[in-house]
Amino acid sequence: MPANNQQQLSFLQEKIEQIGSAIFFNLSDSVLKLPTSIISNLKMDDYGYVWFFVKKPKQSLQEFETEFPVRLDFFKKGVDYFLQVGGKGWVVNDPEIVNTFADMFGDHLNNASWFNEVVLVKVKVLKAEYYETQPKGSLSWWQQAVHTVSAWFGSNPVGHNTYFPAS
């Protein structure tokens, strides 16, 4: 387990980049909230924020909470670990900040309507649960599948670490 906050952040940045996508859950009790979404092309900065775009809801963004609890589940087939990240999320409306993240999406830069269909979200990582899904050594594909499913549901994960990079 990485010792200090910067090592924890670097470890999480590497693991998030390797997976490259997640399921975004807005855990707010509000009636109007950003819907559960599959997100990709995310970036984790050196301050512990994960940045990504989600589809803009049909309602006006002014009707939504400005901050809300979030869970991000990172999983990718063939990767021997997954992450469950908890934190606080914000919708980012500042056009200057949105434009700085537009560089990450080069294919969409020429499509101005794409930016009208999405909203930038930042999530401060407060807690990250890291689970290894495959044990050391060789197992049959069936044993590996059983270990992976067991880890998903919290029973007997092979390796598990909890990180608190914001503390």
C-alpha positions in Angstrom: 0.0 0.0 0.0 1.4 3.4 -0.9 2.6 5.2 2.2 1.7 8.9 1.7 -1.0 10.9 0.0 1.0 11.7 -3.1 1.9 8.0 -3.6 -1.7 7.0 -3.1 -2.8 9.6 -5.7 -0.1 8.4 -8.2 -1.2 4.8 -7.6 -4.9 5.7 -8.2 -4.1 7.8 -11.3 -2.2 4.9 -12.8 -5.0 2.4 -12.1 -7.8 4.7 -13.3 -5.9 5.5 -16.5 -5.3 1.8 -17.2 -9.0 1.0 -16.9 -10.1 4.2 -18.7 -13.9 4.0 -18.0 -16.3 3.7 -15.1 -19.9 3.7 -14.1 -20.9 7.0 -12.5 -23.5 6.9 -9.8 -25.0 10.2 -8.4 -25.9 9.1 -4.8 -28.0 12.2 -4.0 -31.5 11.9 -2.7 -32.6 14.9 -4.9 -35.4 14.4 -7.3 -33.4 16.0 -10.1 -29.9 14.5 -10.4 -27.5 13.5 -13.1 -28.4 9.9 -14.2 -26.2 6.9 -13.8 -23.9 6.8 -16.8 -20.9 5.0 -18.3 -18.1 7.5 -18.5 -14.8 7.4 -20.3 -11.9 9.6 -21.3 -11.5 10.6 -17.7 -8.6 12.4 -16.1 -7.5 12.3 -12.5 -5.4 15.4 -11.6 -2.7 15.8 -9.0 -5.2 17.2 -6.5 -7.4 14.1 -6.3 -10.1 15.2 -8.7 -11.5 12.9 -11.4 -12.8 14.9 -14.4 -15.2 13.6 -17.1 -18.2 14.5 -19.3 -21.7 13.1 -18.9 -24.7 13.6 -21.1 -26.5 16.8 -20.3 -30.0 16.3 -18.8 -33.0 17.8 -20.6 -33.8 20.0 -17.5 -31.9 23.2 -16.9 -28.7 22.6 -14.9 -29.7 25.4 -12.5 -32.4 23.0 -11.2 -29.8 20.5 -10.0 -27.8 20.4 -6.8 -24.4 22.1 -7.1 -22.7 19.3 -5.2 -23.6 15.7 -4.5 -22.2 12.4 -3.3 -20.8 10.2 -6.0 -19.6 6.6 -6.5 -17.5 5.6 -9.5 -17.0 1.9 -10.3 -14.0 1.2 -12.4 -13.9 -2.2 -14.1 -12.4 -3.5 -17.4 -12.6 -7.1 -18.7 -9.1 -8.7 -18.6 -7.8 -6.4 -15.9 -7.0 -8.2 -12.7 -8.4 -5.5 -10.4 -11.3 -3.1 -10.0 -11.8 0.2 -8.1 -14.8 1.6 -6.2 -14.3 5.3 -5.6 -16.5 7.5 -3.4 -16.4 11.2 -3.3 -18.1 14.5 -3.7 -19.1 15.7 -7.2 -19.7 19.1 -8.8 -21.1 20.1 -12.2 -18.6 22.5 -13.8 -20.2 25.3 -15.7 -17.2 27.7 -16.2 -16.6 27.8 -20.0 -12.9 28.4 -19.5 -12.5 25.3 -17.4 -14.6 23.3 -19.9 -12.4 24.5 -22.8 -9.2 23.3 -21.0 -10.7 19.8 -20.9 -11.8 19.9 -24.5 -8.2 19.2 -25.6 -8.6 15.7 -24.3 -11.4 15.1 -26.8 -9.7 16.1 -30.1 -12.3 14.3 -32.3 -15.1 16.3 -30.8 -13.4 19.7 -31.1 -14.8 20.3 -34.5 -18.3 19.4 -33.4 -19.6 22.3 -31.4 -23.0 20.6 -30.8 -21.2 17.9 -28.9 -20.4 20.4 -26.2 -24.0 21.4 -26.0 -25.0 17.8 -25.3 -22.5 17.2 -22.4 -21.6 18.6 -19.0 -18.3 18.5 -17.3 -18.2 16.9 -13.8 -15.4 16.8 -11.3 -15.3 14.4 -8.4 -13.1 14.8 -5.3 -11.8 11.3 -4.4 -12.4 10.9 -0.7 -12.1 7.1 -0.5 -11.0 4.4 -3.0 -11.4 0.7 -2.5 -9.0 -1.3 -4.6 -9.7 -5.0 -5.2 -7.5 -7.6 -6.9 -9.7 -10.1 -8.7 -7.1 -12.8 -9.7 -4.9 -14.6 -7.2 -1.2 -15.1 -7.7 -0.4 -18.3 -9.5 -2.3 -20.1 -12.2 -6.0 -20.9 -12.0 -8.3 -22.3 -14.6 -10.5 -19.8 -16.4 -13.5 -21.1 -14.4 -11.6 -20.5 -11.0 -10.7 -17.0 -12.2 -14.3 -16.3 -13.1 -15.5 -17.4 -9.7 -12.8 -15.2 -8.0 -13.8 -12.2 -10.1 -17.5 -12.6 -9.4 -16.8 -13.2 -5.7 -14.7 -10.0 -5.5 -17.5 -8.0 -7.2 -19.9 -8.9 -4.5 -17.5 -8.4 -1.7 -17.0 -12.0 -0.7 -13.4 -13.1 -0.3 -11.5 -10.7 -2.6 -8.0 -11.8 -3.2 -6.4 -8.5 -2.4 -8.1 -5.4 -1.0 -6.8 -2.0 0.0 -8.6 1.2 1.0 -7.1 4.6 0.2 -8.0 8.0 1.6 -6.1 10.4 -0.7 -7.9 13.5 0.5 -6.9 13.1 4.1 
